[in-house]
Amino acid sequence: MDILQYIDGIPDPVVVEKARKAISVLRRTCALYPLNKIAFSFNGGKDSTVLLHLLRAAVAQQNGPADGSEPQGLGGIKSFYFRNKDDFSEVMEFVESSDAQYGLAVEYLTEPDFKRGLCDYLARTGVMAIVLGTRRGDPNGGTQDCFCPSSDGWPPFMRVNPIIDWTYHDVWVFLRATQVPYCSLYDHGYTSLGGTGNTLPNSALRRADGSYEPAFKLADGRLERLGRMNPPAKPHPHTHPHPHPHPHPHPHPHPHSHAHAHGQAGGQGADQQPHPQHPQQQQQADGMAEDGKDGAAAATGPRSPRGVNGGGVRGGSGGGAAAGHGQGQGHGQGHGLLTHSAAIVIIGDELLSGKVEDLNARFLCRELRALGWQVTRVVFVPDDVDEIASAVRALAAVVQVVITAGGIGPTLDDVTMQGISRAVGQPLVRLPGMVERLASYFGGEGALSPAHLKMAEGPQQTELIDYELPDSGGQTSKFPLMRVNNIYVLPGVPTLLVQKWSALKPRLQEAALAPFRNATLRLSLKDETTIAPALVRVASTHGLDVTVGSYPVEQGIIITLDSKNSEKLEAAIAEITQLLPDEAVVALERDVDSLA
């Protein structure tokens, strides 16, 4: 299957549309400039890898149907890579293997002064446009668009940013769905790659045993740059533990996943702290290097020698607010910071019409958060097979668990199992285990009507999970919890959902997952503009560790602070209290589950 077919098969329609738009931008670039005057800055990072395959798709569209063989090269578009002394060996090997696999003819540049090297490259090749993986959340990415001319003080060329509006999770949906190889470091907890001197595995992915989850499991994309750090005063004496073996989640064999068991990345870059950068390297601040070549890893201090300032090229493995604050803190305190992602699909016409008030989403969000899970989406859909299938398919590709609620009864509008079957590509069948349980409950198989048997239907590979009914003396429910892949199916009736949650909850509990803690400050103030500067200050100081929010209510303003790290939460409480006007705080409450 060629790259265009893989893109069409991406389960998330939003990512499919973004990919098509990016390909359109690239094709327009090919129409505006001669192909040999376009260059692709390939640095081996995840964003750059996405761009490589979007370029391949654009070239495939441009050249028409292939003859069945894997097309080589990028149709005449040049590729280049700036070598650096602190490159991860895994990144270098991945770039070289991709160069060979796809016939990119990468030119490896070694000029230590980046700006001079870029000027020489442009003068020698006549390149007029450089294709980059900049994303909106990157340092210096917020002001750019798909086409962005270089700034004053830099040689004239066009920066082309086809994935400028992509999110961290968009990138991983694309990479996993298209089954393309990516740098093996991402399977060992790295989420944003700089050099060996300024990049650690992301502490938000650290397991209890010291190993790390793969990058695609990062629940909160705002923490993408948590592993990027400021240079410390002294080198750290230890190397980080080698990740323990775990099943490779990627559906396509990765050519580098077991290349050298973390090799130099573990010893030189992952836990040894960075050396100060050479003064010449500081000019490259917001560089050409999306993820893997980013020069703006820190907001202050020496920069990584990885890119061109905002005047030149920028690439993007962006991140959340305050990217650069606390960058080196998380590694030592990774235990308990691990977070898993979940999404909830609430199903029912009666909810969308406003006839019934939803109670299930709030209950599930509160319960999941107490277990240390982060709910990234709550989606309401009607009783429509295609709508259910589309929502479940898209969410199951980007979160670790999808929970559906509603639509599993005996009537014609109960179509959830049909939708899930379509989402996972399994036939809807009558499950023998469910027929047996229903027969036992309703008085024998002969007593089962077509309506009863409708409740026995599910995707072919549905797992039935028995559980004991509360206060029943050990009696097993005849209506088990159902699981299909990473999708759990719950009823829509709130009392029954709460009952089945007792069967699901133990499956989601993990010792490595610390619960979220919160603090609520109730203020006498009415005008939110008076507290805005304080919120910005706290977010910039603690933004990678503490989520800050404010909500106006009739009695005043409520400020919320959420974190898994109790120490960081207390520090944020102290700072926000000091920054607020005297006597503004009426009450400080902890671990509340409602702002009412």
Secondary structure in CASP SS format (residue, H / E / C, confidence):
PFRMAT SS
TARGET T0000
AUTHOR 0000-0000-0000
METHOD secondary structure of the structure
MODEL  1
M C 1.00
D C 1.00
I H 1.00
L H 1.00
Q H 1.00
Y H 1.00
I H 1.00
D H 1.00
G C 1.00
I C 1.00
P C 1.00
D C 1.00
P H 1.00
V H 1.00
V H 1.00
V H 1.00
E H 1.00
K H 1.00
A H 1.00
R H 1.00
K H 1.00
A H 1.00
I H 1.00
S H 1.00
V H 1.00
L H 1.00
R H 1.00
R H 1.00
T H 1.00
C H 1.00
A H 1.00
L H 1.00
Y C 1.00
P C 1.00
L H 1.00
N H 1.00
K H 1.00
I E 1.00
A E 1.00
F E 1.00
S E 1.00
F C 1.00
N C 1.00
G C 1.00
G C 1.00
K H 1.00
D H 1.00
S H 1.00
T H 1.00
V H 1.00
L H 1.00
L H 1.00
H H 1.00
L H 1.00
L H 1.00
R H 1.00
A H 1.00
A H 1.00
V H 1.00
A H 1.00
Q H 1.00
Q H 1.00
N H 1.00
G C 1.00
P C 1.00
A C 1.00
D C 1.00
G C 1.00
S C 1.00
E C 1.00
P C 1.00
Q C 1.00
G C 1.00
L C 1.00
G C 1.00
G C 1.00
I C 1.00
K E 1.00
S E 1.00
F E 1.00
Y E 1.00
F E 1.00
R C 1.00
N C 1.00
K C 1.00
D C 1.00
D C 1.00
F C 1.00
S H 1.00
E H 1.00
V H 1.00
M H 1.00
E H 1.00
F H 1.00
V H 1.00
E H 1.00
S H 1.00
S H 1.00
D H 1.00
A H 1.00
Q H 1.00
Y H 1.00
G C 1.00
L C 1.00
A C 1.00
V E 1.00
E E 1.00
Y E 1.00
L E 1.00
T C 1.00
E C 1.00
P C 1.00
D C 1.00
F H 1.00
K H 1.00
R H 1.00
G H 1.00
L H 1.00
C H 1.00
D H 1.00
Y H 1.00
L H 1.00
A H 1.00
R H 1.00
T H 1.00
G C 1.00
V C 1.00
M C 1.00
A E 1.00
I E 1.00
V E 1.00
L C 1.00
G C 1.00
T C 1.00
R C 1.00
R C 1.00
G C 1.00
D C 1.00
P C 1.00
N C 1.00
G C 1.00
G C 1.00
T C 1.00
Q C 1.00
D C 1.00
C C 1.00
F E 1.00
C E 1.00
P E 1.00
S C 1.00
S C 1.00
D C 1.00
G C 1.00
W C 1.00
P C 1.00
P C 1.00
F C 1.00
M E 1.00
R E 1.00
V E 1.00
N C 1.00
P C 1.00
I C 1.00
I C 1.00
D C 1.00
W C 1.00
T C 1.00
Y H 1.00
H H 1.00
D H 1.00
V H 1.00
W H 1.00
V H 1.00
F H 1.00
L H 1.00
R H 1.00
A H 1.00
T C 1.00
Q C 1.00
V C 1.00
P C 1.00
Y C 1.00
C C 1.00
S H 1.00
L H 1.00
Y H 1.00
D H 1.00
H H 1.00
G C 1.00
Y C 1.00
T C 1.00
S C 1.00
L C 1.00
G C 1.00
G C 1.00
T C 1.00
G C 1.00
N C 1.00
T E 1.00
L C 1.00
P C 1.00
N C 1.00
S H 1.00
A H 1.00
L H 1.00
R E 1.00
R C 1.00
A C 1.00
D C 1.00
G C 1.00
S C 1.00
Y E 1.00
E C 1.00
P C 1.00
A H 1.00
F H 1.00
K H 1.00
L C 1.00
A C 1.00
D C 1.00
G H 1.00
R H 1.00
L H 1.00
E C 1.00
R C 1.00
L C 1.00
G C 1.00
R E 1.00
M C 1.00
N C 1.00
P C 1.00
P C 1.00
A C 1.00
K C 1.00
P C 1.00
H C 1.00
P C 1.00
H C 1.00
T C 1.00
H C 1.00
P C 1.00
H C 1.00
P C 1.00
H C 1.00
P C 1.00
H C 1.00
P C 1.00
H C 1.00
P C 1.00
H C 1.00
P C 1.00
H C 1.00
P C 1.00
H C 1.00
P C 1.00
H C 1.00
S C 1.00
H C 1.00
A C 1.00
H C 1.00
A C 1.00
H C 1.00
G H 1.00
Q H 1.00
A H 1.00
G H 1.00
G H 1.00
Q H 1.00
G H 1.00
A H 1.00
D C 1.00
Q C 1.00
Q C 1.00
P C 1.00
H C 1.00
P C 1.00
Q C 1.00
H C 1.00
P H 1.00
Q H 1.00
Q H 1.00
Q H 1.00
Q H 1.00
Q H 1.00
A C 1.00
D C 1.00
G C 1.00
M C 1.00
A E 1.00
E C 1.00
D C 1.00
G C 1.00
K E 1.00
D C 1.00
G C 1.00
A C 1.00
A C 1.00
A C 1.00
A C 1.00
T C 1.00
G C 1.00
P C 1.00
R C 1.00
S C 1.00
P C 1.00
R C 1.00
G C 1.00
V C 1.00
N C 1.00
G C 1.00
G C 1.00
G C 1.00
V C 1.00
R C 1.00
G C 1.00
G C 1.00
S C 1.00
G C 1.00
G C 1.00
G C 1.00
A C 1.00
A C 1.00
A C 1.00
G C 1.00
H C 1.00
G C 1.00
Q C 1.00
G C 1.00
Q C 1.00
G H 1.00
H H 1.00
G H 1.00
Q H 1.00
G C 1.00
H C 1.00
G E 1.00
L C 1.00
L C 1.00
T C 1.00
H E 1.00
S E 1.00
A E 1.00
A E 1.00
I E 1.00
V E 1.00
I E 1.00
I E 1.00
G C 1.00
D H 1.00
E H 1.00
L H 1.00
L H 1.00
S C 1.00
G C 1.00
K C 1.00
V C 1.00
E C 1.00
D C 1.00
L C 1.00
N H 1.00
A H 1.00
R H 1.00
F H 1.00
L H 1.00
C H 1.00
R H 1.00
E H 1.00
L H 1.00
R H 1.00
A H 1.00
L C 1.00
G C 1.00
W E 1.00
Q E 1.00
V E 1.00
T E 1.00
R E 1.00
V E 1.00
V E 1.00
F E 1.00
V E 1.00
P C 1.00
D C 1.00
D C 1.00
V H 1.00
D H 1.00
E H 1.00
I H 1.00
A H 1.00
S H 1.00
A H 1.00
V H 1.00
R H 1.00
A H 1.00
L H 1.00
A H 1.00
A C 1.00
V C 1.00
V C 1.00
Q C 1.00
V E 1.00
V E 1.00
I E 1.00
T E 1.00
A E 1.00
G C 1.00
G C 1.00
I C 1.00
G C 1.00
P C 1.00
T C 1.00
L C 1.00
D C 1.00
D C 1.00
V C 1.00
T H 1.00
M H 1.00
Q H 1.00
G H 1.00
I H 1.00
S H 1.00
R H 1.00
A H 1.00
V H 1.00
G C 1.00
Q C 1.00
P C 1.00
L E 1.00
V E 1.00
R E 1.00
L C 1.00
P H 1.00
G H 1.00
M H 1.00
V H 1.00
E H 1.00
R H 1.00
L H 1.00
A H 1.00
S H 1.00
Y H 1.00
F H 1.00
G C 1.00
G C 1.00
E H 1.00
G H 1.00
A H 1.00
L C 1.00
S C 1.00
P H 1.00
A H 1.00
H H 1.00
L H 1.00
K H 1.00
M C 1.00
A C 1.00
E E 1.00
G E 1.00
P E 1.00
Q C 1.00
Q C 1.00
T C 1.00
E E 1.00
L E 1.00
I E 1.00
D C 1.00
Y C 1.00
E E 1.00
L C 1.00
P C 1.00
D C 1.00
S C 1.00
G C 1.00
G C 1.00
Q C 1.00
T E 1.00
S C 1.00
K C 1.00
F C 1.00
P C 1.00
L E 1.00
M E 1.00
R E 1.00
V E 1.00
N C 1.00
N C 1.00
I E 1.00
Y E 1.00
V E 1.00
L E 1.00
P C 1.00
G C 1.00
V C 1.00
P H 1.00
T H 1.00
L H 1.00
L H 1.00
V H 1.00
Q H 1.00
K H 1.00
W H 1.00
S H 1.00
A H 1.00
L H 1.00
K H 1.00
P H 1.00
R H 1.00
L H 1.00
Q C 1.00
E C 1.00
A C 1.00
A C 1.00
L E 1.00
A C 1.00
P C 1.00
F C 1.00
R E 1.00
N E 1.00
A E 1.00
T E 1.00
L E 1.00
R E 1.00
L E 1.00
S C 1.00
L C 1.00
K C 1.00
D C 1.00
E H 1.00
T H 1.00
T H 1.00
I C 1.00
A H 1.00
P H 1.00
A H 1.00
L H 1.00
V H 1.00
R H 1.00
V H 1.00
A H 1.00
S H 1.00
T H 1.00
H H 1.00
G C 1.00
L C 1.00
D C 1.00
V C 1.00
T E 1.00
V E 1.00
G E 1.00
S E 1.00
Y E 1.00
P E 1.00
V E 1.00
E C 1.00
Q C 1.00
G E 1.00
I E 1.00
I E 1.00
I E 1.00
T E 1.00
L E 1.00
D E 1.00
S E 1.00
K C 1.00
N C 1.00
S H 1.00
E H 1.00
K H 1.00
L H 1.00
E H 1.00
A H 1.00
A H 1.00
I H 1.00
A H 1.00
E H 1.00
I H 1.00
T H 1.00
Q H 1.00
L H 1.00
L C 1.00
P C 1.00
D C 1.00
E C 1.00
A C 1.00
V E 1.00
V E 1.00
A E 1.00
L E 1.00
E E 1.00
R E 1.00
D C 1.00
V C 1.00
D C 1.00
S C 1.00
L C 1.00
A C 1.00
END
